[in-house]
Amino acid sequence: MPATPLNATTNKTSDSSTAAPSISVGGQWIVDASGCDPKTLQSLATIQSICQDVIASLGLKVVGEPQSHIFGPPHGVTALYLLSESHLAVHTYPEHGVATFNLVCCRETAVWDWQTQLQRRLTASNVRVRHLRRGAWENDVAVNNVCCNELSTPISEAIIEADE
């Protein structure tokens, strides 16, 4: 049996309906903001400020120098922060009024008020936050609602719509 990662939590359960991971290695937060102000989405300073606030608020640690690129009008920016806890990536699409954020973190919980912050700072009219738990699940989960193959976790229990 493979060794448990240093920061992983184990969560054995006999009730497969809860689909609790047997080994949890954190989560992934997928955030989509739409109806955003195009000029704001072209501002690398604004996007970097949001990323820095996420990192500081959650007590995450940046490894090395963040990387970013400005594509120039009418396109947006891309920024990537390598974290000791994993990474934070953002891509903006001013031509569509959309910003996408992806936070992958070895922590189970990394709550940040995406809704309020992106509405205020990007004038987003809609913010959708999804949380995907990462780790290894028991092989005996129900076959209903699975993605990919018969050993996959039920979709409805692996992805959590968050009101964060």
Secondary structure, DSSP 8 states (H G I E B T S, - for coil): -----TT-EE---S-GGG---SEEEEEEEEEEEES--HHHHT-HHHHHHHHHHHHHHHT--B-S--EEEE--TTS-EEEEEEETTEEEEEEEETTTTEEEEEEEESSS-----HHHHHHHHH--SEEEEEEEEEEE--TT--STTB-SSTTS-BHHHHEEEE--
